[in-house]
Amino acid sequence: MNKFAKRISTLSDFDFRFRRYARLIAFFFAALFIAVSTKPLAAGVSGENVVVVVNGDSADSRTLANHYVLLRKIPSNNVIVLNDVPTATNCSLADFQAKILTPVLEQIDARKLAAQTKVVAYSLGFPLSVDVRSHHKRLKDPGMRKVQRGTASITGLTYFYNFLQADSEGYLGLDANFYVRGSFSRHFINPFGKAEQREIFEQANDDRAAGKFAEAAAKFESLYAKSPLQAPLAILAAECHAENADNKASARMIRTAIAAGWTSGKYFDETSLFKPVVSQPEIKPLIEALERFPTVSQAPVEFSSTVYWSRNGWPSLNPADGVRHLTSCVLGIVNERGSTMDLAISTLRRAASSDQTFPKGEFWFTKSGDVRTKTRFTGIPNALLWLGHLGKQGRITRGALPTREGDCVGLMLGTPNMKLAGRRFNLVPGSIADNLTSHGGNYRTDSQTKMTELLHCGAAMTSGSVAEPFALQQKFPLPVMYGFYAGGSSAIESFYLSIASPYQTLIVGDPMTAPFASIPSDRAGFRRRPSGDQFLVGWKPQAMSDPKSRAVALELYVNGKLLRRSKPERTKTINVKGIPDGKWPLRLTLISGDSLRSRAVHTDWIEFGNSPSIPFAIPDENNVRVSSAESSSIKLMHHSETVGEIEGNDGTISIDAKKWGRGPLRVRPVAIVDGKQVFGKDVVVNVP
């Protein structure tokens, strides 16, 4: 097992410290920072959270990645290039692990990206499905062996990497995704893996059933003390205290639960035993500030790859209580049954243009006599209720495809053949869509319409099965996925929040798409100090902003690596040691206080050191002129790879499109001065 599966204990390579300034100085610098801050980007998933994996032997793979990395401002450190990977549509489990998954996880660990990575996004040139019959044959239940086939998707297996590292077939279960949202009552099931804690939980329930409320409350509190991310344990303790007429203790545990991440105010509204507690003056404002999402489902939450997701859908720090996941998608599928390169690029461009646009349109759910729609029909009322709560219009449409005109933001289908050429509806930028059918993601056969047709119609992300799924709801998104998306979740989070068994599910599109996300509107920026190894970070909250979207945390990145995570302050002085001279990209990410943790990213370049020889680059079609005052040589870097190198302090480097791909290449000059590297600023070369 590599270190990616272990708890991250440190977030930085650098030595740093903070120093607080007096209020007057803080005010001055806040004004200064606002002048230099840039337009914020992103939502629940931002560029530093996405690792893009490229097939280095494929010009097409590099081309699509070139476009996406620039569109979404993915840091160069987050681009992993693999060589000698299997390229057939299907590959063996051994090859997937040895040549794709393990190298990716090792690079994430080596580059110290584990603490920030949420998504692994594959470019072109990788297998779409993986032969997992070696795990499938271990299944004991004949029924499971029938419905869980021995073919998995590349994205599903990446999501379940923790199982593969343990050589476990557990990902073949119908409820293997613990991040998925379930019924509201799932909050309160036994979340523990260890027998001792499971027994204490059951004893607490027995005590409560027997009217021993104080004893039950004490047991739930003791369990919470050892599992501080499990807010439902605090709620259970609060309920027991309330049943024991100890309103003071109940209020204490309600405050504890809210601090631990409990967001449902409606649950308190609907639970009569809490009425004497929540009416207390010190508790009432806290309850009023919570969300009022319908209690037909657990509410969506931010995805994290650094916690263990438990059986009740809550995170844990204890590996015995759950499993780690890692969301994954492919950026496009270019082949004779999928997209052209131009279509794949335009899909990503269209998706990137939609963020925070809050598109107008409806969410449509088709209904026909086909089992493909009947499978999910019972879940549509929950989706309509969720959408109605958000003020969005959901609609059930009769037939295999909608026949009505109009703008559509979300489309749920169930048909083997999508005849979309003559459609009267429009999938607006930022829309998502999915189709429940057997072979929508199986690009080894001509059978059935492929899911990429939904991308060609305008969807930003979609999903399909790579092998026969037997029309099981657990293998397809719940209808409430569209409600989660309309509430501000990113596209990638919305899909994984809604699929209980995604091992066969291939997810394709732009993972960062989030047209309904409310990102923090606070202003922020940074500025270098004259000493050369310090810079200042400034933050100013917006007085009129929604309190739920106001920043409650700040992350600072240097060259794409997470340097610091803390509460936002008006000004911070950051001392940085060990960064080579030159210009370096900085990111300041503000994170909202709601359960989705939406992100606003501010980016800029800062010069470290005082070198007079910082190189620069000037692009000219396939050529780049590089220059530095006193260098002995200059190389041109494309992410982590060297494109070319010249001797001396000035010259031209040519870019071979067959090797590096076409489109916008982000390159960076690095000069060698007195035996040391001096880094320049990125430039973009548009290679025809």
N, C-alpha and C positions, 0 to 999 in steps of 0.2 A: 504493500500500500504506500503511495507516495504522500508527501506532506500536505497536498491539497486537502486530504480528508481529515487533517488534524486541526484542532482549534488554533486560530491565529493569535499569538501572544504579543506580537509586535507589529506595528503598522508602518514602520519607516526604516530606511537605511541611513537616515541623516540624524545628526545631533542637533537638537533644537531646544529652545526655551521661549517662554512668553514673558512680556513685561507690560504692565498696565500703566497708562498715562493719566495725567490729571484731566479733569473734565474739559477744561478750556482747550487743551491741546487735542483732546479727542474730537471736540467739535470742529476744530480747524481741519484735522485730517479727514474727518467724515466728508466734509465739503470737497476736499481735494480728491478723494477716491471717487466720488460720484462723477467727477469730471472725466475720469479715465475708465470707468466701468463700461463694459460692453453689453450688447443686447443679450438677455438671458435666453438659453435654449433648453430643450428637453422637458421631460415630465417624470413619470415613475421610474423609468429606466433611462439613464443618460449615457453618453458616449463612453465614459470611463468604466461603465458596468458591462460593456459588450466586448467580448473577445471574438475577433473575426479570424476564421481559419481558412487559409488559402492553399490550394494545390500548386506548389511552386513549379511543377512541370507543365502546367496548363496556362496558356496565354489567356484563354477565356475566363478561367478562374481569377486570374490577376486583374483582368479588365473589369469584371463585375465588382470585385473588391475595391479597385481603384475608385470607382464611382461611389460606392456606399461609404467608404471611409471618409471621403471628402464631404458627402452630403450630410453625414451625421457627426462629423468632427471626432471620429474615433482616434484616440491617441496612437501614435506609431508603436508604442510599447505593447499595445493590445492586439497587434496584427501578428499572427503566428503562421509561418510558412512551412509547410510540410512537403517533403519530396518522397518519391517512390511509394505513393499510396495506391491502394487498389482503386481502379477507375470504372470497373463494370458497375452496372446498376445494382447488383447484389454482390455481397462478399461474405466470407466466413467470419464467425465470431472471433476466431484467433487472429485473423488479419485486422479486423476492426480494432481489437484491443491493442495489438502490438504496433500497428502502423498509424493509427489515428488517435484513439482515445488516450492511451497512456502517454504518447508524446505531447498531446495537448495539455493534459493535466500536469505533466512535468514542467512544461514551459510556463504555465500559469504559476506554478510554485517557484520556479527559478527566477521569474521576473517579479516576484512578490506582488502578484495580482489577486491572490486568493481572497483577500478581505474585501475586495471591491467588485469581483466578477459575479454577475447575475445571469448572463446569457453567453452561450457559445453559438455563434452564427457561422454556419458553413457556407462558403462561396461555392462555385461550380466545381465539378471535377471530383466529386466524392460519391461513393455508393449511397443509394437512397434507402436500401434495405439490407438486413444482415440475417444470415442463417443462424438461428439459435436452437436448432434441434437438439444439441447436446444438453441444453438446459430443459427443453420441453419434455424430453423423455423421462425426466426425474419426477414429473407430476404424478401423484398417486391416484387422484380422483379421475375416473374415466370421463366424467362429464367435463371436467376442466381440460383434459387432454383433447377433447373434441373441439371446444370453443376457443381455446387459446392455442393458436397455431404456432409453428416453429419458425416464424419469420417476424422480425422486429424492424422498426424504422431506425435510421441513424439518429434522429432527434430523440426518439423515445429511449434508446439505450444510453445516450448521453445524459438525459435527465435522470436515469436510474444508475448512474455510474457507481454509486455506493454499493449496489448489489453486485455489480460485475467485479469490483475490487475484492469482494468477499466470496467470489465464485458461487453466488447464490441465485437460485431461480425465483426468488421472492417477487421480482418485478412482474412475473406472469400472473400474479393475483389480480382479481377484478377490483380490488380496492388498494392497490399498492401505492398510489399517490396520496400521501398524507397531507399535502398542501391543498388538495382540492377542497372546495366548500361543500358541506353537507347540510342536513337539516339542522335547525337551530338547537335541537336537543343534543346534538353531537358535542356541543361545548362541554357537556357535563358527564360524558362517559369516562371510564377509567383510562387515564392517559399513560399509565406507567408500564414499563417493561420488566423491571425488577420485581420478583415475587413478593419481597417484603413490603414494598410500597403499594403494590397492587392489593395486598391483603389489608393494609391499613385503610386504604380507600374504601374497600368493601365493608370493613368493620365500621367506618364512619357512616356509611349508608344504612347499615343494620342498626346502629345506635339511633340514627334519626328516625327510622321506621318504628323503633320501639319507644319513641318519645324522649330519648336521652339526648336532648338538644345540646346541652353544654359539652358533653363528652364528644359528640359528633363535631361540633365547632372546633374544639381543641385539636382533634385529629386532622381536620381539613387545614387548619392553620399551620400545624406542624409540617404537613406535606407541602404547603405553599412556601414555607420558609426555606425548604430545600430545592424548590422549583419556582424561582421568582418570576419567570416569564409566563407561568400558567395562571392567568387572571381568573379563569373559571373556578379554581380552587378557592380563591378569595371570595368569589360570589357565593359559593356553596357554604363557606364559613359564615358569611353575612346572613344568609337565609336561616341557618341554624340559630344564630344569635337572635334574630328577629323572632323566630318561633319560641325562643326562650324568654321573650320580652326584654332582652338586653339590647335596647336600641342604641346605646352608646357604643357597645362593641360592634354592633351591626354597621353603624355609620363608619367606624374605623376601618372595617374590612371593605366597605364600599369604596372609600377613598383609596385604599390599597389596590383594589381591583382596577380602578380607573387609571391610577398611576402606572399599573402594569400593562395597560393597553386595552382594557374593556371599553367598547365604544357604543354599546346598545342602550340608548336611553329608553327605547320603547319597551324593553324587557322590564325595566323598573315601573313604567307606566302600567303594564299589564299584570304585574305580580302584586296581588293585594296585600300580602304580608309585609311588603316594604313601605306601605303608605305612611305609617307613623314615623318611619325613619327618613324617607326622602323629603318630607315636609319640613325637616329641621333647617333653620336658616343657614347653617354652615354647609349643609349637603345640597340643598335645593339648587343653587347656582351651578354646581358641578353636574347635576343630573340634567338640567336644562340645556347645558352646552353639548351634551352628547348627541350622536346621530339618532334619527328616527327611522332607520331602515326597517322594512317589513321583517317580522320574525319568522318568515317562511323558510329562511335560509341563513346560514352563517354569512356574515358580511365579508367582502373582499379585503385582503390585507396585502401589504407589501411583501414581495418575495425576497428571501435571503438564502444564500447558499452556505452561510457560515453557522447556521443553527440546525438542530435535529427536529424535523417535523414529527409531531406526535399523533397518536390515533385520533385525538379529538380536534385536530387541525390547528393546534397551537404549537409555537416553537419551544424547544427545550435546549438546555446546554449539556444535557446528559445523553451520551450516545446510546445508553440502554433504553431510552424512552422513544426513540424514533429513528429517522433516516434523513440523510442529507440529499437534497436534489440539486440539479443544475439545469435551468431551463435552456432549451436549444431549439434552433430552427435552421432551415436552409434559406438563403437569400433569394434563390431563384432556381428554376429547373429549365435548362436549355437543352432540348433534344427534339427529335422528330415528333414526339407526342406531347411535348411541353411548350415552352416559350421560345421565341427567337431572342437573341441577345438584346436587340432594341426594345422588345417588349419587357424583358426582365429589368432593364435599366429604367424604362419609363414607369414601371410599377413602383420602384423604389423612390423615384423622384416625386411621383404623385403622392405617395404616402408621406414623405418628408415635408411636403408643402402643407399638410393638413393639421399640424400640431397646434393646439390651442385655438382652433378655428370654430369650435362648437357648431358643427355643421347642422343645418336644418334638414330634416328628413325623418322618415319613419323606420321602424323595425318590423320586418315582416316574417311571419312564420307560416309555411305552407302546410296544407292539410289535404290529403287525398286518401283513396282506398289502399294505397301502397303501404306495406309494413314499414317501409323506410320513413314514413311520416308518423305512423301510429306509434312507433317505438318511443318517440319523445313527446308525443302529444300531451300526455298527462303533466309534463313539466312546464307547458306554456303558460298556464294561469299564474304560476309563480313569477315567470319572466314579465308578464303583463303587469302584475302588481308592482314589481320592482321598478319597471319603467314608468308606470304611473306615478309612483312616489317621486321620481326624479323630474316629472313634468314632460316626459317623452311619450310619443305616440307609438304604441305597438298594435299590430293588426294581424289577424289570422286571414290568410288568403286561400281560396279553394283552388285545387289543381296542382299539377306537378311544378309549375312555375307561375309567378305572378303575371297576370294579364293586364293589370292596371298601369296607368301612367303615374309617374311621380319620382321623387328623390328618395332613395333608400340608403340608410346608414348601416343597417344590419339585416342579413338575409339568411334564414335557416331553411334548407331544402332537404328533400329526401326522394331522390329519383335517380335511376341508373343513367339516364341520358338527358343532359341539359341542352335544350335547343335555345341557345341564347342569342343567335344572330338577329332574330327579329324582335327582340325584347322591346317593350315600351317604357320600361323603367330605367332609372339611372342610378348606378352605384356611385355615390359621391366620394370625393377624395377623403380618405380616412375611414372608409367603411370597412367592415369585416363580413365574411360570409363563410358558410360551411355547408356541406352536402353529405347526408348519411347514405352511403352506398358502399358496395363491397370493394371496388377497385379504383376509387378516386385518386389514391396516391400510389397505385401500382403501375409504374411506367415500363414494366416488362410485358405488358399486354395491351392490345387495342380495345379490350373490352371496357365499356362504359366511358363516359365523358370524364376527362381528367380535371382535377381541382384547379389547375392553373388557368382554366377558362374563366374562373371567377376573378382571378387577378387581372386578366385581359379586359374584363368588363369594368374594372375600377377598384376592386377590393384591395386593401393594403395587406391583408393576411388571411390565410385560409388553411384548412387541414383536410387530410384524407387518409384512408387506411391503405397500407402497403400489402395487406393480405386479407383473406376472408374474415370479417369481424363478427359474422352471425347476427347482425342487427342488434347488438347488445348496447344499451344506453351507456354503460360504463366506458365504452370505447369511443364515444363521441361527446362533443361539448353539450353540457346541459343548456337548455334554452335560456336560463338565467345568466349565462355568459354575456348575453347582449345587455342585460341590466348592469352587470359589473363594468362593462366597457363604457356604457353611457354615463356611469358614475365617476369615471376618470381613470380607471385602471388602464395600463398599457396593453397593447394587443397581445404580447407574449404572456403577460400575467393573466389576462382574461382567459386565454385558452387553457393554461395549466390549472387555473382555479376551478375549471369546469369539467375536466376529463379524469375520471377516477382510475382508468387503466390505459394510459397513453403509450404503452410500449409498441403498439402497431401503428400509432398515429404519426404521420409525417406532417410537420407544420412548416409552412413556407410563407415568406413575406418579410416585411420590415418589423422587427420586434419592438422598436422604440415608438411606433405610432401610438399617439394618445391625444386625439382631437378634443376630448372632453376634460382633460386634466387642468386643474387650477394650480398653476405653479406659484411659488412665493413671489410676490411683487416687490419685496424689499430690495433696496439698492446696495450694490457692493462693488468692490474693486481692490486693486493693489498697486503698490508703487515701490520702486527700489530705493533704498537708502544710500547715501554717499559712500558708506563703508565698503560696499560691494558685496558683502556676504550677509546682508540683512535686507528684508523687505517688510513693508507694512501692509496689513490687511484691514480694510475698512468695511463697515456694515452700517446701514441705516434703515430701520423698519419704516414702512409706509403707514402713516396714521390711519388712513381710510381703508386699509386692506381687510379682507375677511380674516378674523382671528384664526380660523382653522387652517388657512393657507399661509399664515405668517411663519417665517423660518424659526425653527426651534433647534436646529443643528446646522453646523457648517463643516464642510469637508474641504481640505486643501490638497491639491495635487501638483507635483512638480514632474514634468516630463511624463505625465500619465500615471505616476505612482502616488498612491495615497500617502500623504505626509502627516496629516493631522485631522482628527475628528473631534469637535468640541461644540459647546454652546456658542452661539454668535455673540460677539462683543463689538463695541463701537470701533475700537482699534486694537490690533495686536502687532507686536514686533516679532518677526520670525528670524532667528539666527540660524543660518544654514551653513554647515561645514561639509566639505568633500565634494561639492559640485564643481566640475571643471569650468574654466573660464568660457564665456560666450553667452549666447542668447538662449533662453530656455522657456518652453511653454508652461504657463501656470493656469490652473483651473481653480475657481472658487465656486463650490456647489452649495447652494442653500437648500435645506430640506424642510418641508412643511410639517406641521404638527398633527395632520390628520392621519388616519390609519393607512392611507395609500403612500404616504411619505413622498409626495411629488417633489421634483427636483428642478431648480433653476440654476443653470450653469453659466458662469461668467468666465471668459477666457482672455488671455493677453500674453504677451512675451515680455520677459524681464531679463536684463543683462546682469550677469554675475561676473565678479572679478573686474579687472581694469586693463584687459589686454587691448593693445592697439591693432591687433591682427585678426579681429573677428571676420570670418569669411562671409562673402555674399555670393549669391547665384542669380544669374539673369537667364531666363528660359527663352529659347527661340526655336519653335517647332520641336524637332527631335533632338535638339542640341541644347546644352546648358553651359554657359560661360561661368566659371568659378574664379574667384580672386581673393587674395588675402595679402596683407602688406608684407609680412616677414616670414611666410611659411616655406618650409622645405618641400612640402607636398600638400595636395588637397584631394580628398575623396568626396564622392557624392553618394549619400545614403538614401535608400528607399526603405523606410521603416528600419528593420534591423539588417538589411542586406546592402552590400556595396555595389553600386551601379557601375562605377568607374573611378579612376584615379589619375591625377597628373602629377608630374614632378615640377617643382618650382612654385611660384606664387600667382600664376595666371594661366588660364588655358580653357579649352573646351572639351566637354565630355558628351559623347553621343549616346542616345538611348535606343536600344533595339526593341521595337514593339513586339517581336516574336518571343522575346525572353521576358519582358516586363509587363506586357499587356498594353492595351490602348486606353484612351480616355485620360482623365486628369490624374497624373502621377504626382504625389506629394514627395518632394525630395529635399534633402538638407545637406549643405556643405559642411565639411569638417576639415579644418586645417591642422597640420602638424607644425607646431612652432616650438623650437628648442626641445624637441622630443615629446611634447605634450599636446593633447588634443584641445583645440579651440572650436567651439560649435557655433554655427551660424543659424539663421532663421529659415524655416521652411519656405519653399516656393512651389508653385504648381505648374507642371509642364503638361500641356494638352497634346498628347501624342495621337496623331490621326491614324 
